[in-house]
Amino acid sequence: MAAPADEARRVFRDTFGGDPEIGVFSPGRVNLIGEHTDYNAGFVLPMALPLITVIVGSRRDDGKICLVTTAEGADKPHKVEFETPSKDHPLVPGTPKWANYSKGVIQHYRAGPVPGFNAVIATSVPLGGGLSSSASLEVATYTFLQQLCPDDGDVVQKALACQKAEHTFPGVPCGIMDQFIAVMGKEGHALLIDCRSLEATPFPLTDPKLSVLITNSNVRHELTGSEYSTRRKQCEEAARALNKESLRDATTEELEAKKENLNAVCYRRARHVITEIERTAKAAQALEKGDYKLFGKLMVESHNSLRYDYEVSCPELDELVSIALEIPGVYGSRMTGGGFGGCTVTLLETSVAEQAKQKIQVKDCTIRYRNCFCNLITQQYYLSH
């Protein structure tokens, strides 16, 4: 497969003639720990990936915007054209679905007016893989617009505008983690993000003895479905029952003391979130101390909580985690992303990384999966953005 930038430029020349004047990118991300905590004002610990979304394009003067995607997994048509937004004629969600992520950003862009333009989107972030292809596209779109009509450069507001775009156009009530790490990702570091204050603390991941392995189950998730929204509503219901603004403010002791105030499902959802926030804070401390065994233990606890209490895992993810944990030198493994498919993330010794990659590919592909990919991320491959 061609690199996204090369593919985007080629398709632009074929579609519009000539070379694009602007080129930008935004990374995908993997969340090491802290799942479904961002919309509960908790902590998350993601890192940016060398999987990117690229947008190339040029201005046009007729007040129209034309977007083309090269992603084979995107719904059709892969080319869409619409008028630039105005106060009297704002953009609205529509089809194809993939275009809504960019349209939402265009509508909520913080400067302007946005001029017409042609653009081609290419990505190496797998769609529906739990590696934040949507936020990568949103942040790339915003960055592209900054080249056309610059805003004030506020990076936090940039992330918030992209989050608002996802809430209002695709209709996904996501937290802030994905957009924030796409904007703020730092080379060679994971970021501990406080999703209440939006403070971010970098934690180095430059130990040459440590590697991260990402494995795709090839089960594509769709967060635009009802399950994601349902989980968020259940958390809000649990917070109300505990008389808290959010589950960030609750403790396990308070949850147990008021267990009778919650139905069984909301109790399990709250138990996951409260314990996951605690695990994420402990994991960041473990990473800082180089205690990878403790970090791995917390990853496994996180996966089990997501599997049994939050119920967002699936048999394929559970199997991949189980396979990884059988391999000597693996510290921990868990599902990553929203769930219902997507990827697992595994922390392991660099000395066994290639061996682990080969074993997972051979074993899982003979059991269930075809054309699965394992992406090995070592310290020299981190992206800065």
Wavefront OBJ file of the C-alpha trace (Angstrom):
o trace
v 0.000 0.000 0.000
v 1.314 3.440 -0.885
v 2.141 5.825 1.929
v -0.859 8.075 2.645
v 0.877 11.258 1.460
v 1.919 9.703 -1.856
v -1.514 8.200 -2.366
v -3.257 11.489 -1.577
v -1.105 13.458 -4.019
v -1.605 10.896 -6.774
v -5.378 10.848 -6.370
v -5.464 14.651 -6.222
v -3.610 14.912 -9.531
v -5.866 12.292 -11.117
v -9.064 13.914 -9.813
v -8.398 17.636 -10.016
v -5.345 18.018 -12.246
v -2.129 19.628 -11.033
v -0.468 19.324 -7.657
v -2.054 20.267 -4.311
v -0.903 23.475 -2.633
v -1.463 22.318 0.963
v -0.577 19.118 2.802
v -1.233 18.276 6.464
v -1.424 15.185 8.659
v -2.739 14.043 12.021
v -1.858 10.828 13.882
v -4.012 8.024 15.143
v -3.585 6.984 18.746
v -3.519 3.980 21.002
v -4.758 4.226 24.562
v -2.499 2.299 26.914
v -5.018 2.412 29.757
v -8.017 4.505 30.816
v -10.930 3.297 28.695
v -14.364 4.947 28.720
v -13.123 7.326 31.399
v -12.733 10.473 29.306
v -16.453 11.265 29.155
v -16.566 10.608 32.892
v -14.012 13.391 33.553
v -11.356 10.825 34.439
v -7.771 10.069 33.431
v -6.531 8.506 30.197
v -3.034 7.510 29.056
v -2.820 7.497 25.242
v 0.049 7.968 22.827
v 0.180 9.111 19.209
v 0.966 6.528 16.527
v 2.912 6.405 13.262
v -0.421 5.746 11.578
v -1.672 8.993 10.077
v -4.427 10.723 8.164
v -3.172 12.994 5.393
v -5.146 15.724 3.632
v -3.817 17.484 0.547
v -5.688 20.169 -1.333
v -5.974 23.573 -2.934
v -8.240 26.592 -2.660
v -11.017 27.171 -5.191
v -12.942 30.398 -5.781
v -16.505 29.297 -6.543
v -17.683 28.803 -2.946
v -17.740 25.015 -3.166
v -15.908 22.301 -1.274
v -15.066 18.942 -2.826
v -13.787 16.100 -0.645
v -12.430 12.768 -1.864
v -11.441 9.823 0.335
v -9.182 6.987 -0.733
v -10.257 4.748 2.170
v -11.700 1.540 0.748
v -13.652 0.885 3.928
v -15.493 4.214 3.804
v -19.120 4.243 2.725
v -19.842 5.425 -0.804
v -19.697 7.718 -2.628
v -16.027 8.459 -2.061
v -16.395 11.934 -3.543
v -18.749 14.607 -2.239
v -19.283 18.282 -3.084
v -21.179 20.952 -1.141
v -21.387 24.716 -0.658
v -19.221 26.479 1.901
v -21.157 27.187 5.117
v -22.700 30.542 5.935
v -24.807 31.917 8.767
v -27.980 31.452 6.757
v -26.956 28.128 5.214
v -24.968 26.064 7.736
v -23.724 22.609 6.914
v -25.826 19.687 8.124
v -25.018 15.985 8.549
v -25.792 13.715 5.640
v -24.362 10.991 3.479
v -21.785 9.648 2.943
v -21.057 9.142 6.634
v -17.283 9.552 6.316
v -17.722 13.138 5.116
v -19.593 14.121 8.284
v -16.364 14.127 10.287
v -14.844 16.770 8.015
v -18.108 18.656 7.504
v -18.565 18.978 11.262
v -15.105 20.494 11.625
v -15.727 22.894 8.741
v -19.001 24.000 10.323
v -17.455 24.519 13.774
v -14.122 25.953 12.635
v -13.150 28.864 14.878
v -12.054 31.272 12.143
v -13.282 32.057 8.689
v -15.176 32.418 6.585
v -13.985 29.092 5.194
v -13.248 29.398 1.463
v -13.957 26.763 -1.142
v -11.366 24.057 -1.700
v -10.639 20.669 -3.214
v -9.105 18.045 -0.928
v -8.130 14.384 -0.935
v -8.009 12.349 2.274
v -5.804 9.275 2.671
v -5.113 7.350 5.844
v -3.123 4.481 7.292
v -5.285 4.456 10.441
v -7.616 1.438 10.125
v -11.264 2.487 10.059
v -13.204 1.098 13.009
v -10.019 -0.288 14.536
v -10.180 1.548 17.849
v -7.142 3.664 16.925
v -9.090 6.900 16.508
v -9.444 7.188 12.752
v -12.309 9.634 13.293
v -10.402 12.100 15.495
v -7.381 11.777 13.217
v -9.575 12.892 10.306
v -11.151 15.694 12.331
v -7.832 17.122 13.497
v -6.338 16.793 10.010
v -9.339 18.692 8.628
v -8.936 21.449 11.217
v -5.207 21.678 10.490
v -5.978 21.951 6.771
v -8.413 24.803 7.446
v -5.748 26.566 9.507
v -3.630 26.774 6.359
v -6.523 28.312 4.400
v -7.695 30.817 7.016
v -5.625 30.769 10.229
v -7.261 30.808 13.652
v -5.662 31.996 16.910
v -3.644 28.788 17.326
v -5.205 27.719 20.647
v -4.555 23.968 20.683
v -7.047 23.136 23.442
v -9.826 24.981 21.627
v -8.820 23.156 18.461
v -9.348 19.804 20.178
v -12.657 20.959 21.664
v -13.905 22.152 18.267
v -13.095 18.748 16.774
v -14.896 17.015 19.647
v -17.931 19.238 19.048
v -17.826 18.260 15.382
v -18.026 14.569 16.298
v -20.884 15.171 18.728
v -22.994 17.116 16.251
v -22.322 15.567 12.831
v -21.543 11.837 13.185
v -23.543 12.009 16.419
v -21.019 10.234 18.671
v -20.999 11.564 22.276
v -17.245 10.977 22.613
v -14.957 12.274 25.311
v -12.013 14.554 24.611
v -9.164 12.018 24.650
v -8.924 11.203 20.943
v -8.927 14.775 19.693
v -6.627 15.917 22.482
v -3.887 13.359 21.841
v -4.108 13.975 18.080
v -3.424 17.662 18.732
v -1.043 17.373 21.695
v 0.809 14.109 21.074
v 4.510 14.378 21.924
v 7.299 12.338 20.365
v 8.454 9.440 22.521
v 5.806 9.997 25.191
v 2.445 8.868 26.425
v 0.247 11.656 27.803
v -1.623 11.377 31.072
v -4.637 13.558 30.336
v -6.948 14.849 33.040
v -10.191 15.008 31.094
v -11.720 17.424 33.595
v -9.023 20.102 33.699
v -7.503 19.166 30.300
v -4.066 19.212 31.880
v -1.630 16.841 30.188
v 1.494 15.324 31.720
v 3.994 13.611 29.392
v 5.492 10.279 30.442
v 8.552 9.125 28.491
v 8.331 5.866 26.559
v 11.922 5.841 25.376
v 13.241 2.802 27.248
v 14.831 0.681 24.490
v 13.912 -2.462 26.448
v 10.183 -1.652 26.153
v 7.899 -2.045 23.139
v 4.209 -1.717 22.377
v 2.438 -4.155 20.069
v -0.906 -3.346 18.468
v -2.956 -6.187 17.005
v -6.088 -5.685 14.927
v -8.899 -8.197 15.412
v -10.351 -7.137 12.051
v -13.715 -6.849 13.772
v -14.762 -3.360 12.777
v -16.591 -1.374 15.406
v -19.125 1.380 14.785
v -19.376 3.908 17.610
v -22.224 5.639 15.807
v -24.423 2.750 16.957
v -26.492 2.826 20.129
v -24.188 0.884 22.476
v -21.678 3.705 22.977
v -24.407 6.250 23.719
v -26.076 3.756 26.029
v -22.891 3.324 28.076
v -22.545 7.066 28.491
v -26.173 7.416 29.622
v -25.706 4.575 32.105
v -22.695 6.365 33.587
v -24.658 9.583 33.898
v -27.489 7.694 35.586
v -25.033 6.112 38.015
v -23.486 9.490 38.844
v -26.928 10.906 39.637
v -27.710 7.934 41.868
v -24.472 8.574 43.738
v -25.243 12.309 43.910
v -22.050 13.136 42.019
v -21.383 15.498 39.143
v -19.510 12.686 37.407
v -18.134 9.273 38.284
v -14.705 10.922 38.598
v -15.917 12.214 41.962
v -17.013 8.807 43.285
v -14.992 6.214 45.182
v -15.437 2.461 45.290
v -16.455 2.782 48.932
v -19.227 5.233 48.037
v -20.365 2.985 45.215
v -20.645 -0.014 47.520
v -22.406 2.026 50.199
v -25.064 3.165 47.714
v -25.236 -0.018 45.666
v -28.945 -0.394 46.387
v -29.611 2.941 44.634
v -28.433 1.555 41.279
v -29.711 -1.190 39.048
v -27.298 -4.051 38.414
v -26.171 -2.813 34.995
v -25.456 0.765 36.088
v -23.625 -0.577 39.127
v -21.281 -2.597 36.911
v -20.730 0.345 34.562
v -19.874 2.608 37.482
v -17.578 0.008 39.019
v -15.592 -0.164 35.796
v -15.232 3.606 35.466
v -14.309 4.258 39.096
v -11.740 1.465 39.223
v -10.391 2.330 35.757
v -9.711 5.905 36.813
v -7.810 4.552 39.828
v -5.910 2.074 37.635
v -4.880 4.778 35.178
v -3.399 6.981 37.888
v -1.497 3.986 39.291
v -0.320 2.991 35.812
v 1.154 6.430 35.167
v 3.094 6.202 38.425
v 4.285 2.714 37.505
v 5.445 3.919 34.098
v 7.357 6.776 35.686
v 9.126 4.322 38.006
v 9.804 1.813 35.237
v 7.618 -0.778 36.977
v 6.401 -2.470 33.809
v 5.172 -5.573 35.641
v 2.722 -3.485 37.651
v 1.706 -1.567 34.527
v 1.008 -4.852 32.739
v -1.004 -6.179 35.688
v -3.161 -3.051 35.581
v -3.676 -3.501 31.827
v -5.026 -7.018 32.382
v -7.300 -5.786 35.164
v -8.538 -3.086 32.792
v -9.361 -5.616 30.094
v -11.260 -7.855 32.485
v -13.228 -4.882 33.763
v -14.084 -3.834 30.206
v -15.053 -7.409 29.407
v -17.242 -8.190 32.398
v -18.373 -4.872 33.925
v -18.516 -2.552 30.914
v -19.290 -5.336 28.433
v -17.595 -3.753 25.423
v -15.146 -6.499 24.524
v -15.822 -9.351 22.087
v -14.568 -12.951 21.692
v -11.917 -11.960 19.162
v -10.414 -9.320 21.459
v -10.524 -11.668 24.439
v -8.732 -14.328 22.418
v -6.004 -11.959 21.256
v -5.373 -10.852 24.839
v -5.232 -14.472 25.977
v -2.733 -15.378 23.240
v -0.492 -12.423 24.100
v -0.455 -13.231 27.810
v 0.863 -16.737 27.088
v 4.069 -15.302 25.607
v 7.103 -14.948 27.924
v 8.246 -11.345 28.146
v 4.745 -9.880 27.809
v 3.905 -7.557 30.699
v 0.236 -7.042 29.911
v -2.390 -6.827 27.190
v -5.862 -5.357 26.830
v -8.445 -4.206 24.348
v -8.047 -0.565 23.387
v -10.530 1.962 22.055
v -14.287 2.021 22.350
v -14.634 -1.727 22.042
v -17.036 -4.015 20.167
v -14.066 -4.902 17.943
v -10.912 -3.089 16.940
v -7.467 -3.645 18.426
v -5.561 -4.883 21.422
v -2.477 -3.198 22.870
v 0.300 -5.235 24.448
v 3.246 -4.036 26.537
v 6.280 -6.300 26.240
v 10.037 -6.620 26.297
v 11.663 -5.450 23.080
v 13.824 -8.585 23.031
v 10.752 -10.783 22.471
v 8.709 -8.350 20.387
v 9.327 -9.864 16.957
v 8.839 -13.365 18.325
v 5.564 -12.312 19.947
v 4.401 -10.634 16.755
v 5.033 -13.776 14.727
v 3.395 -16.048 17.295
v 0.256 -13.920 17.488
v -0.033 -13.711 13.713
v 0.450 -17.443 13.208
v -1.776 -18.553 16.054
v -4.666 -16.149 15.624
v -4.730 -16.447 11.850
v -5.020 -20.232 12.093
v -7.817 -19.978 14.616
v -10.071 -17.232 13.387
v -8.577 -14.203 11.705
v -7.368 -13.634 8.181
v -5.047 -10.865 7.072
v -4.684 -9.625 10.641
v -1.951 -7.100 11.234
v 0.361 -6.652 14.173
v 1.974 -3.239 14.344
v 5.111 -3.088 16.456
v 5.766 0.339 17.935
v 9.215 0.842 19.424
v 10.752 4.014 20.750
v 12.261 5.072 17.433
v 8.953 5.073 15.587
v 6.900 7.587 17.568
v 5.329 10.486 15.731
v 5.382 14.071 16.837
v 2.629 16.384 15.627
l 1 2 3 4 5 6 7 8 9 10 11 12 13 14 15 16 17 18 19 20 21 22 23 24 25 26 27 28 29 30 31 32 33 34 35 36 37 38 39 40 41 42 43 44 45 46 47 48 49 50 51 52 53 54 55 56 57 58 59 60 61 62 63 64 65 66 67 68 69 70 71 72 73 74 75 76 77 78 79 80 81 82 83 84 85 86 87 88 89 90 91 92 93 94 95 96 97 98 99 100 101 102 103 104 105 106 107 108 109 110 111 112 113 114 115 116 117 118 119 120 121 122 123 124 125 126 127 128 129 130 131 132 133 134 135 136 137 138 139 140 141 142 143 144 145 146 147 148 149 150 151 152 153 154 155 156 157 158 159 160 161 162 163 164 165 166 167 168 169 170 171 172 173 174 175 176 177 178 179 180 181 182 183 184 185 186 187 188 189 190 191 192 193 194 195 196 197 198 199 200 201 202 203 204 205 206 207 208 209 210 211 212 213 214 215 216 217 218 219 220 221 222 223 224 225 226 227 228 229 230 231 232 233 234 235 236 237 238 239 240 241 242 243 244 245 246 247 248 249 250 251 252 253 254 255 256 257 258 259 260 261 262 263 264 265 266 267 268 269 270 271 272 273 274 275 276 277 278 279 280 281 282 283 284 285 286 287 288 289 290 291 292 293 294 295 296 297 298 299 300 301 302 303 304 305 306 307 308 309 310 311 312 313 314 315 316 317 318 319 320 321 322 323 324 325 326 327 328 329 330 331 332 333 334 335 336 337 338 339 340 341 342 343 344 345 346 347 348 349 350 351 352 353 354 355 356 357 358 359 360 361 362 363 364 365 366 367 368 369 370 371 372 373 374 375 376 377 378 379 380 381 382 383 384 385
